[in-house]
């Protein structure tokens, strides 16, 4: 046990959170404290690695704009031909 884990109580008053910690602890075969630590570390890592929505949209826009124009007009006839209704 590290010195960071000594003497710092965390009181969980939510029965649902307590049950989730117990379930994770049982599945990982660790203590409830370790299960909470693992869950918090994983969530923080997930947030750190997440790509913001504006960046994801920008990537999609760039990919779409990088396509060469076909010169075809996307009108009713175009969509009818695509769907086999021409």
Backbone as numpy.savetxt, mean C-alpha at the origin, in Angstrom:
# Nx Ny Nz CAx CAy CAz Cx Cy Cz
16.99 -8.39 25.30 16.14 -7.21 25.30 17.03 -5.98 25.30
16.74 -5.01 24.44 17.55 -3.80 24.36 17.13 -2.82 25.45
17.99 -1.84 25.67 17.67 -0.84 26.69 16.49 0.01 26.26
16.22 0.09 24.97 15.07 0.85 24.49 13.75 0.18 24.87
13.76 -1.13 25.10 12.53 -1.86 25.40 12.25 -1.93 26.90
13.17 -1.50 27.73 13.00 -1.62 29.17 12.19 -0.46 29.74
11.21 -0.77 30.57 10.53 0.21 31.37 9.70 1.25 30.63
9.27 1.00 29.42 8.44 1.94 28.69 7.10 1.27 28.43
6.15 1.43 29.36 4.87 0.74 29.20 4.03 1.36 28.08
3.32 0.51 27.40 2.36 0.94 26.40 1.04 0.28 26.77
0.10 1.08 27.15 -1.20 0.56 27.57 -2.15 0.59 26.37
-2.59 -0.58 25.97 -3.54 -0.69 24.86 -4.91 -0.93 25.49
-5.80 0.04 25.29 -7.12 -0.04 25.91 -8.18 -0.53 24.94
-7.81 -0.73 23.71 -8.76 -1.20 22.71 -8.72 -2.72 22.65
-9.86 -3.34 22.86 -9.95 -4.80 22.82 -9.61 -5.32 21.41
-10.03 -4.59 20.39 -9.74 -5.01 19.01 -8.24 -5.01 18.75
-7.56 -3.94 19.18 -6.11 -3.86 18.98 -5.43 -4.98 19.77
-5.90 -5.23 20.96 -5.34 -6.30 21.79 -5.49 -7.65 21.08
-6.66 -7.90 20.52 -6.90 -9.16 19.80 -6.02 -9.26 18.55
-5.88 -8.16 17.83 -5.01 -8.17 16.64 -3.57 -8.48 17.03
-3.10 -7.88 18.11 -1.74 -8.14 18.58 -1.59 -9.61 18.97
-2.59 -10.17 19.61 -2.53 -11.59 19.98 -2.51 -12.49 18.74
-3.33 -12.15 17.75 -3.36 -12.97 16.51 -2.03 -12.93 15.79
-1.47 -11.72 15.67 -0.17 -11.60 14.99 0.92 -12.31 15.78
0.90 -12.17 17.09 1.89 -12.83 17.94 1.81 -14.34 17.78
0.60 -14.88 17.74 0.43 -16.33 17.59 0.92 -16.80 16.21
0.59 -16.06 15.18 0.99 -16.47 13.82 2.49 -16.35 13.62
3.11 -15.33 14.21 4.55 -15.14 14.06 5.33 -15.89 15.14
4.62 -16.43 16.13 5.21 -17.13 17.27 6.20 -16.23 18.01
5.70 -15.03 18.34 6.48 -14.06 19.09 5.60 -13.51 20.21
6.19 -12.68 21.04 5.40 -12.05 22.11 4.50 -10.97 21.51
3.52 -10.53 22.30 2.64 -9.46 21.83 3.44 -8.17 21.62
4.43 -7.93 22.47 5.28 -6.75 22.31 6.01 -6.80 20.98
6.56 -7.96 20.65 7.27 -8.11 19.38 6.30 -7.97 18.22
5.09 -8.49 18.37 4.09 -8.39 17.31 3.73 -6.93 17.04
3.56 -6.16 18.10 3.25 -4.73 17.94 4.43 -4.02 17.27
5.65 -4.32 17.72 6.84 -3.71 17.13 6.93 -4.05 15.64
6.72 -5.31 15.29 6.78 -5.75 13.89 5.73 -5.01 13.06
4.52 -4.95 13.58 3.43 -4.28 12.84 3.75 -2.80 12.63
4.24 -2.14 13.66 4.56 -0.72 13.54 5.72 -0.51 12.56
6.75 -1.34 12.64 7.88 -1.22 11.72 7.44 -1.45 10.28
6.61 -2.46 10.07 6.14 -2.74 8.72 5.29 -1.61 8.16
4.44 -1.03 8.98 3.60 0.08 8.52 4.45 1.31 8.21
5.42 1.61 9.05 6.30 2.75 8.78 7.11 2.53 7.51
7.61 1.32 7.29 8.34 1.00 6.07 7.43 1.14 4.84
6.19 0.66 4.97 5.24 0.76 3.87 4.99 2.22 3.50
4.83 3.06 4.52 4.61 4.49 4.28 5.84 5.14 3.66
7.01 4.76 4.13 8.25 5.32 3.58 8.45 4.93 2.12
8.03 3.72 1.75 8.25 3.22 0.40 7.11 3.58 -0.56
6.02 4.10 -0.03 4.86 4.40 -0.86 5.18 5.54 -1.82
4.71 5.40 -3.04 4.86 6.45 -4.04 3.62 7.33 -3.96
3.81 8.64 -3.73 2.64 9.52 -3.64 1.79 9.46 -4.91
0.49 9.67 -4.75 -0.45 9.60 -5.86 -0.03 10.54 -7.00
0.39 11.75 -6.68 0.75 12.69 -7.74 1.92 12.16 -8.56
2.86 11.45 -7.92 3.99 10.87 -8.65 3.54 9.71 -9.52
2.61 8.89 -9.01 2.10 7.77 -9.81 1.34 8.29 -11.03
0.54 9.35 -10.84 -0.20 9.93 -11.95 0.76 10.52 -12.96
1.80 11.22 -12.48 2.78 11.82 -13.39 3.44 10.75 -14.25
3.78 9.61 -13.65 4.40 8.52 -14.41 3.45 8.01 -15.49
2.17 7.87 -15.15 1.19 7.42 -16.15 1.03 8.45 -17.26
1.01 9.73 -16.90 0.88 10.78 -17.91 2.08 10.76 -18.85
3.27 10.63 -18.28 4.48 10.61 -19.10 4.47 9.41 -20.04
4.04 8.27 -19.53 3.98 7.08 -20.37 2.98 7.27 -21.50
1.83 7.85 -21.19 0.83 8.09 -22.22 1.30 9.10 -23.25
1.96 10.15 -22.79 2.43 11.18 -23.70 3.60 10.71 -24.56
4.28 9.66 -24.11 5.43 9.17 -24.88 5.00 8.34 -26.10
3.73 7.97 -26.15 3.21 7.22 -27.30 3.06 8.15 -28.50
3.44 7.66 -29.65 3.30 8.45 -30.87 1.84 8.53 -31.27
1.45 9.69 -31.76 0.08 9.88 -32.24 -0.12 9.02 -33.49
-1.27 8.38 -33.59 -1.56 7.52 -34.74 -2.17 8.29 -35.89
-2.70 9.48 -35.60 -3.38 10.24 -36.63 -4.82 9.81 -36.82
-5.21 8.75 -36.15 -6.59 8.27 -36.27 -7.49 9.08 -35.33
-8.70 9.33 -35.78 -9.66 10.04 -34.97 -10.46 9.02 -34.15
-10.52 9.26 -32.86 -11.24 8.34 -31.98 -12.70 8.77 -31.91
-13.45 8.47 -32.97 -14.86 8.82 -33.03 -15.70 7.55 -32.89
-17.00 7.67 -33.08 -17.89 6.52 -32.94 -17.50 5.39 -33.88
-17.15 5.72 -35.12 -16.73 4.69 -36.07 -15.50 3.94 -35.60
-14.57 4.64 -35.01 -13.35 4.02 -34.48 -13.70 3.01 -33.39
-14.53 3.42 -32.43 -14.90 2.51 -31.33 -15.79 1.36 -31.81
-16.64 1.62 -32.79 -17.45 0.53 -33.36 -16.55 -0.50 -34.00
-15.54 -0.06 -34.71 -14.62 -1.00 -35.36 -13.85 -1.81 -34.31
-13.42 -1.16 -33.23 -12.72 -1.87 -32.16 -13.57 -2.95 -31.53
-14.86 -2.66 -31.36 -15.74 -3.62 -30.69 -16.37 -4.62 -31.65
-16.10 -4.48 -32.95 -16.64 -5.41 -33.92 -18.06 -5.07 -34.35
-18.50 -3.85 -34.10 -19.85 -3.42 -34.48 -19.86 -2.58 -35.74
-18.82 -2.62 -36.53 -18.74 -1.76 -37.71 -19.61 -2.29 -38.83
